[in-house]
Amino acid sequence: MIISLALLGYGASGTCLSIFQKKLLQHFRVSYISNIALFGLSSLLCFIFVQGLSFNPQELLFDRNQWLILTSIYLILSIPFFFAANAIGLALIQFRLRLSRIYAADLVGAALGSLAIVLLLFVVFPTMALRLLSVLGIAAALLAAWEIELRSRRVSLMLLVLLLIPVLIPASLIQLSASPYKDLSQTLRITGTRVVEQRSNPLGLISVVESTKIPLRYAPELSLNALTEPPPQLGLFIDGNGPSAITQLAGEKANLDYLDFMTSSLPYHLKQTDTLLVMGAGGGTAVLQGLQLGAKQIDAVELNPQVIELVRERYGNYAGNLYKDERVQVINKEARAYLSANDKPYDLIQMPILDSFNASASGLFSLSEDYLYTIEAFKLYLKHLAPEGYLLINRWIKMPPRDTLKVIATAIAALKEEGINDIAQRLVVIRGWQTSAVLIKNGPFTSEELQAVRTFCLQRSFDVAYLPDITADETNRFNNLIEPYYYLGTKALLSNAAEQFIDHYKFKLTPATDDQPFFFQFFRWRSFKEILGLYGRGGAGLIDTGYLVSIATLAQAFLASLILILLPLSFYQRKKQQQQTVSRTRVLIYFTALGLGFLFIEIAFIQKLMLFLHHPLYAVAVSLTAFLLFAGLGCAYSDRFIHNNDQAASIVKPVSIILLLCLLYLLTLDTVFAMLLQLPDVVRILISIIVIAPLAFCMGMPFPKGLAQLGQHAPDLISWAWGINGCASVISAVLAGVIANHFGFNSVIAIAILLYSIAALSFPRQSHRID
């Protein structure tokens, strides 16, 4: 959505320049400087204004005002990009003989910005980063005034005054205002709670919360039969979601018996756990549980370094120096990256609940990629289990069942791909009143283990949802449901009719894959009408709001783009003297195809690099920086041929290379990346850049070549083409995610191949026919 609204500003800019081009160019210097300054100023002011709008995606279908608020947010946040695009577009038109070099500088600057912002967010909070960028934008206007020799004291004084605005704006106005529906906001409504510490990096805003009146105690897996409560805790929230608990172990010896009354303690009652791997250690509850229940060596993997620092150093004494225990090794890596780099076997691999119930239940993550819950990930986990070892995955209980059944379906698919036939003998499912536990064994469960499961659940009033030898009357005994849905669902998934069950289920249970890593996407259009009919009776909680907001964003992006593209056409029709010798239809098709295709490839590569580099920051920074940098170099290189009499012929070579490389990568890249996963991070980053470089270099040529063609034969269409490309990018940013959700990221690349082919065939050649 952010990429889409940013590019909406570029699309709107093209329309504005198309209509007011003549007047703006007559006053080029003032227009140019004004737009740059307004970009810097609006960057901060628009954010402040939007902070005052309260948007709840769950009300989107039932409250028309929410549509207006979403549209307002979308339009207001696009304003800074509109001003930035105006400045760039004016420069391209005014200096069209140097068009390629100007556009190349723009792309190279964007590449440096993509890398710099990631580094900056490690140093300052997002609000401070926004303040700095606002200052930088206004400072750029001063630089631009000097560059175009606008020697005016009044202009310089005015810009200096504007420069003070982002500096002097009170911090209270730009303080992050979290949605009132987030977990952090709800927690802070409790009397005595307060945020005692905040840390920020590109992985998220971390908030540590304490309660001074009633100590926080967070144990969602806890049995109602537990006789002891957790010690006081601190809540660890990331981007307002959570919490993950930091348990107080300082002072008197804490009573930790409650850890044995959680659904996740089941495997410790089946056999001795010597080696434990925790994927997503967070505040350390699963680590503490492992130590309490006898684990001798624990590897705790946590991606966010600031979470580790808070638990190990800042609150180390409070947490009893949990992360400094000689039995605990804390690893700052992505879980799959760590497992791919070693062959160490584990008695137990545990995946705690990493998301909050509110975020999960509302479908917040429905279009968020998660490579920990794919078939390929489960196969990796299974390969790292010691003989007779266990894989434990905890999920929230939701009705109708979704997460747990999808975990089971994914586990079954992974076991099948590993050639295992006795899958039903390797699976145990239990549930408490709020969470479930899916336990997969590296081998069949023995009768002794199955009896131990029954005893464990009976003592804690947990329900047995599935055992290899279960009978229907053993289910649904304590936390009663209308029907034993989890038992029936698991049996159906293990049966020969599993595919029919998945196809006809009200929610999407198809296992996620690395090509379609959307585990939390449960939405199905055929259930939509039924869910709508439940409005007022709990139906809103059944809708995946993340998916819904994406569809809403796509709809408004398409509508806005259509208006912005067609509006200049009516303006051109009224200009009787207009006699372009280039087909406007070709211009529309060519720049639309480029706008869609470029971002399709870029977004698909970000996802592929997330797997290869095993870190979202590396993937985003390397992909964006490399694509923009080498596209900029390609753009600069195309300047050598910009005055070629046959521009149409010169476009064939770079597009042909784009098509060949995309096809080659589509067929081989996943396999090659899988073979190179063991290499060090630096080497894999270099390989990623080498893979992207030739593709991005060629992708940087078609756009300036098209603009150069218009500059020679139809200069008044340059601004329209600029807007068309921006509008197409508006749509592609959201559309790529929706397509990947339904068909996979490889399909996104395949469509990009088709789009570049269409672009090559529709190059706006000179013609005497006017349309």
Summary of the structure (lengths in Angstrom):
residues: 771
radius of gyration: 28.5
end to end distance: 34.1
largest distance: 90.4
contacts: 2683
relative contact order: 0.11
helix: 60%
strand: 11%
